Amino acid sequence: FAVERGRKRWLSPLPSTPTMAEEDKAKKLAAEVRAADASTQIDLGGISGVASLAALVKEGLNVPLPLKQMIRITFVVGGGKKVRQKYDDKLPQILSDALKGIGFVEDRGASATLDCQGLFKYQHDTDKDLKFVHVFPRVDPSAAAGSADADADAMSPTQLLIYAEQDTFEAMIRAKTVSFSQKKRALEVLRGCKSRVGELEQRLMAMELLDEDDQAWYDSIDADVLAQKQTWLQQQLEAMIDKGTLTSSERADVLEKLSTKLGQVEEKLAVTQAAGKTKQAAALLKARDEMQARVVHLRGIPCVTHRPKHEAEMKELRKKLAALEKLEKSKVVLPLEEVQKLNAKPKLVADLQTMEADAYGWFSK
């Protein structure tokens, strides 16, 4: 393939046997499935190996997803002339066989309802000129309070954000980064990734040979998708500022940065006006007025407070654990009923730890 802003441009047909790149992508997509908490679409372009698809299906769908509601996982498996070269002609059948291999059943009437768990169906959407396999996974409502991260422990939140498809990325950002600060840290992760891509491209253009790790990482990154994610996330941050959905400390930080930028704009404006550059001065005046309006707007909006997920459940668990700790410190012989309560303590501690890990989402610190 040739270097093109971090993308791979194939110069030969898709291989008929799975490659390391396919297997690596399949593993990442399986983690994406495990992290999904809303209906999402996943493109299987570039994957053709039976073993790779079997691994994706087994790792991603064999164990029920920890969700209270049904979602739909839509796999793109083919299409018309414009995209046909991306997909193996046998991909729909290979995926169907892999799903059946873990007990899923094909049903043309399946939909996103709880009674359709473990079903899938094929669709050729002639309007979009794409072929899909819609999968309705098994879900486990009792495990919904747990974190999906435990199922995707092979990938960190940073890796999930970098490698996820755009729809899944947006769903993860909404679910896992509630606050402005968390979204801002997620944006810094993407910027760091973009910076690394740029550095590696400079080395490649200088005809420098990358080591195995750098080459593998570079090949796995789609720079255009990365830029799309950055743009979308920056828009979310701007929207939060406009709506004033900031905590007290976040608002103070934004106001401080705005004040600094405002001072810089006013300095440039004074220099421009002195030089008689009316057109440039008009643009700076507009920018200054917009900044001043934003500052006034932010100062007049009340701050928000983010309550952690599972707050009531965690409070109840801590109350139970406090009672058990009091029993443990008792110097009298406990009746059998009280001893049995103490035996439940390890599970209560584990449940609390799971909830605490999920309560604040990603990049909370």
C-alpha positions in Angstrom: 0.0 0.0 0.0 1.0 3.6 -0.4 1.3 6.3 2.3 -1.8 8.7 2.1 -2.4 10.6 5.4 -2.3 7.5 7.5 -4.6 5.5 5.3 -3.8 2.2 3.5 -4.5 2.1 -0.2 -4.6 -1.5 -1.4 -2.9 -2.2 -4.7 -4.0 -5.8 -4.9 -7.2 -7.8 -4.2 -8.2 -8.7 -0.7 -6.4 -11.9 0.5 -8.4 -15.1 0.8 -6.7 -16.1 4.0 -6.6 -14.1 7.3 -3.6 -11.8 7.8 -2.2 -10.5 11.1 -3.7 -7.1 10.2 -7.1 -8.7 9.8 -6.8 -10.6 13.1 -5.8 -7.4 14.8 -8.7 -5.5 13.3 -11.1 -8.3 14.3 -9.9 -8.1 17.9 -10.4 -4.3 18.0 -13.9 -4.7 16.5 -14.8 -7.3 19.1 -13.8 -4.9 21.8 -15.9 -2.2 20.1 -18.9 -4.6 20.2 -18.3 -5.3 23.9 -18.1 -1.5 24.6 -21.4 -0.7 22.7 -24.3 0.5 24.9 -26.4 1.8 22.0 -27.2 0.5 18.5 -24.1 0.9 16.3 -22.7 0.1 12.9 -19.4 -1.6 12.2 -17.7 -1.9 8.8 -16.2 -5.3 8.0 -14.4 -4.0 4.9 -10.9 -5.6 4.7 -11.7 -8.7 6.7 -12.2 -12.0 4.9 -10.6 -14.7 6.9 -12.9 -17.3 8.5 -10.7 -17.5 11.6 -10.7 -13.7 12.0 -14.5 -13.4 11.8 -15.0 -16.4 14.1 -12.7 -14.7 16.6 -14.6 -11.4 16.3 -18.0 -13.1 16.8 -16.8 -15.3 19.7 -15.0 -12.5 21.6 -17.6 -9.9 20.9 -20.9 -11.7 21.1 -20.6 -15.1 22.8 -21.0 -13.6 26.3 -24.2 -11.5 26.8 -23.6 -7.7 26.8 -24.2 -6.1 30.2 -27.2 -4.0 29.1 -30.7 -3.5 30.3 -32.1 -2.9 26.9 -31.7 -4.5 23.5 -29.4 -2.8 20.9 -28.7 -3.6 17.3 -25.1 -4.3 16.0 -25.1 -3.7 12.3 -22.2 -5.2 10.3 -21.6 -3.8 6.8 -20.7 -6.8 4.7 -20.9 -5.6 1.1 -22.3 -3.2 -1.3 -22.5 -1.9 -4.9 -19.8 -1.1 -7.4 -18.4 1.9 -5.5 -17.5 -0.2 -2.4 -17.5 -3.8 -3.7 -13.7 -4.1 -3.8 -13.6 -3.6 0.0 -15.6 -6.8 0.8 -15.1 -10.5 0.2 -18.1 -11.8 -1.8 -18.5 -14.6 0.8 -18.4 -12.3 3.8 -22.2 -12.5 4.5 -22.1 -16.3 4.5 -18.9 -16.5 6.6 -20.4 -14.1 9.2 -23.7 -16.0 9.2 -21.8 -19.3 9.8 -19.8 -17.7 12.6 -22.9 -16.4 14.3 -24.6 -19.8 14.0 -21.5 -21.3 15.5 -22.2 -19.6 18.8 -25.9 -20.4 18.8 -27.4 -17.4 17.0 -30.3 -18.0 14.7 -31.2 -16.2 11.5 -34.7 -14.7 11.6 -35.9 -12.2 9.0 -38.5 -10.8 11.4 -35.9 -10.0 14.2 -35.9 -6.5 15.7 -34.4 -4.6 18.6 -36.5 -6.0 21.3 -35.5 -8.2 24.3 -37.4 -11.2 22.9 -35.1 -11.2 19.9 -31.9 -11.9 21.8 -29.6 -14.2 19.8 -31.1 -13.5 16.4 -29.7 -11.9 13.3 -30.9 -11.1 9.8 -29.4 -10.1 6.4 -30.5 -7.0 4.5 -29.6 -5.5 1.1 -30.4 -1.8 1.4 -30.9 -0.8 -2.2 -31.2 2.9 -1.3 -27.8 3.0 0.4 -26.5 0.3 -2.0 -25.0 -1.5 1.0 -25.4 -5.0 2.4 -25.9 -5.5 6.2 -26.1 -8.2 8.8 -28.1 -6.9 11.7 -27.3 -8.8 15.0 -29.4 -8.6 18.1 -27.1 -9.7 20.9 -27.9 -11.6 24.1 -28.0 -9.1 27.0 -27.7 -9.5 30.7 -29.7 -6.8 32.6 -28.4 -8.1 36.0 -24.9 -7.2 34.9 -25.9 -3.8 33.5 -24.5 -1.9 36.5 -21.1 -3.4 35.8 -18.6 -1.8 33.5 -18.2 -3.1 30.0 -14.5 -2.3 30.4 -14.0 -5.7 32.1 -15.0 -7.4 28.8 -12.7 -5.2 26.8 -9.7 -5.2 29.1 -7.4 -5.9 26.2 -8.0 -2.3 25.1 -7.8 0.9 27.2 -10.3 3.8 26.8 -7.7 5.6 24.8 -7.4 2.7 22.3 -11.2 2.3 22.1 -11.6 6.0 21.2 -8.8 5.8 18.6 -10.0 2.6 16.9 -13.8 2.8 17.2 -16.0 3.5 14.2 -17.4 7.1 14.3 -20.9 6.1 15.5 -19.5 3.9 18.3 -17.0 6.6 19.2 -19.8 9.2 19.6 -21.9 6.7 21.7 -18.9 6.0 23.9 -18.1 9.7 24.4 -21.7 10.4 25.4 -21.8 7.4 27.8 -18.3 7.6 29.3 -17.4 11.3 29.3 -20.2 13.2 30.9 -18.4 16.3 31.9 -16.6 19.1 29.9 -13.3 18.1 31.5 -13.6 14.5 30.5 -14.4 15.4 26.9 -11.5 17.8 26.9 -9.1 15.1 28.1 -10.5 12.8 25.4 -9.8 15.5 22.8 -6.2 15.7 24.1 -5.9 12.0 23.5 -7.0 12.4 19.9 -4.6 15.4 19.4 -1.7 13.4 20.8 -2.5 10.5 18.4 -2.7 13.0 15.4 0.7 14.4 16.5 2.2 11.0 16.5 0.8 10.2 13.1 2.4 13.5 11.8 5.8 12.6 13.3 5.7 9.1 11.7 4.7 10.5 8.3 7.6 13.0 8.4 10.0 10.0 9.1 8.5 8.0 6.3 8.8 10.9 3.9 12.5 11.2 4.9 12.8 7.5 3.8 13.4 6.4 7.4 12.5 2.8 8.2 10.1 2.6 11.1 10.5 -0.1 13.8 7.9 -2.9 13.9 5.8 -1.3 16.7 5.7 2.1 15.1 4.8 0.6 11.7 2.1 -1.6 13.1 0.6 1.4 15.0 0.8 3.7 12.0 -0.9 1.1 9.7 -3.8 0.7 12.2 -4.6 4.5 12.2 -7.0 6.1 9.8 -6.0 9.8 9.9 -9.1 11.0 8.2 -11.4 9.3 10.7 -9.2 10.6 13.5 -9.7 14.2 12.1 -13.5 13.6 11.9 -13.6 12.5 15.5 -11.6 15.6 16.6 -13.9 17.9 14.7 -17.0 16.3 16.2 -15.6 16.3 19.8 -14.5 19.9 19.5 -18.1 20.8 18.4 -19.4 19.0 21.5 -17.1 21.1 23.8 -18.2 24.3 22.1 -21.8 23.4 22.5 -21.3 22.7 26.2 -19.7 26.2 26.6 -22.6 27.8 24.7 -25.2 26.0 26.9 -23.3 26.6 30.0 -23.2 23.0 31.1 -20.0 23.4 33.1 -19.1 22.9 36.7 -17.8 25.8 38.7 -14.1 24.9 38.2 -14.7 24.2 34.5 -16.4 27.6 34.0 -13.5 29.3 35.9 -11.0 27.6 33.6 -12.9 28.5 30.4 -13.3 32.1 31.5 -9.6 32.4 32.3 -8.7 31.1 28.8 -11.3 33.4 27.2 -9.9 36.4 29.1 -6.4 35.6 27.9 -7.5 35.3 24.3 -9.5 38.5 24.6 -6.5 40.4 25.8 -4.5 39.0 22.8 -7.2 40.0 20.4 -7.4 43.5 21.8 -3.6 44.0 21.5 -3.7 42.9 17.8 -6.7 45.2 17.3 -4.9 48.2 18.6 -1.9 47.5 16.4 -4.1 46.9 13.3 -6.1 50.1 13.9 -2.9 52.1 14.3 -1.7 50.7 11.0 -4.9 51.7 9.2 -5.8 48.1 8.2 -9.5 48.5 8.3 -10.5 45.1 6.9 -8.4 43.2 9.4 -9.5 45.5 12.2 -13.1 44.8 11.4 -12.5 41.0 11.6 -10.8 41.5 15.0 -13.6 43.7 16.3 -16.1 41.0 15.4 -14.0 38.4 17.2 -13.6 40.6 20.3 -17.3 41.3 20.5 -18.1 37.5 20.2 -15.7 36.7 23.0 -17.0 39.5 25.2 -20.6 38.2 24.6 -19.5 34.7 25.5 -17.9 35.8 28.7 -21.1 37.7 29.7 -23.2 34.7 28.8 -21.1 32.3 30.8 -21.0 34.5 33.9 -24.8 34.7 33.9 -25.5 31.0 33.7 -25.6 28.8 36.8 -23.0 26.0 37.1 -24.0 22.3 37.0 -23.1 19.4 39.3 -22.6 16.0 37.9 -23.9 13.2 40.1 -22.1 9.8 39.7 -24.0 6.9 38.1 -25.4 4.3 40.6 -25.3 6.9 43.4 -28.3 5.5 45.2 -27.1 1.9 44.8 -23.6 2.8 46.0 -25.1 4.6 49.0 -27.1 1.6 50.0 -24.1 -0.8 49.6 -21.9 1.4 51.8 -24.7 1.4 54.4 -24.8 -2.4 54.4 -21.0 -2.6 54.5 -20.8 -0.2 57.5 -23.3 -2.4 59.3 -21.2 -5.5 58.5 -18.0 -3.8 59.7 -19.8 -3.0 63.0 -20.7 -6.7 63.3 -17.1 -7.7 62.7 -15.9 -5.6 65.5 -18.5 -7.1 67.9 -16.9 -9.0 70.8 -19.9 -11.2 71.4 -20.6 -14.5 69.8 -22.7 -13.9 66.7 -25.8 -16.0 65.9 -25.8 -18.0 62.7 -28.0 -15.4 60.9 -25.4 -12.7 61.5 -22.5 -14.9 60.4 -24.3 -15.6 57.1 -24.6 -11.8 56.6 -20.8 -11.5 57.1 -20.3 -14.2 54.4 -21.9 -11.9 51.9 -19.4 -9.1 52.5 -16.9 -10.0 49.7 -19.6 -9.9 47.1 -20.9 -6.5 48.4 -17.3 -5.1 48.3 -16.8 -6.4 44.7 -20.2 -4.9 43.6 -19.3 -1.6 45.1 -15.9 -1.5 43.4 -17.5 -2.3 40.1 -20.0 0.5 40.5 -17.4 2.9 41.6 -15.2 2.1 38.6 -18.2 2.8 36.3 -19.6 5.7 38.2 -17.4 8.5 36.9 -16.6 7.2 33.4 -13.4 7.7 31.5 -10.7 10.4 31.9 -12.3 11.6 35.2 -8.8 12.5 36.5 
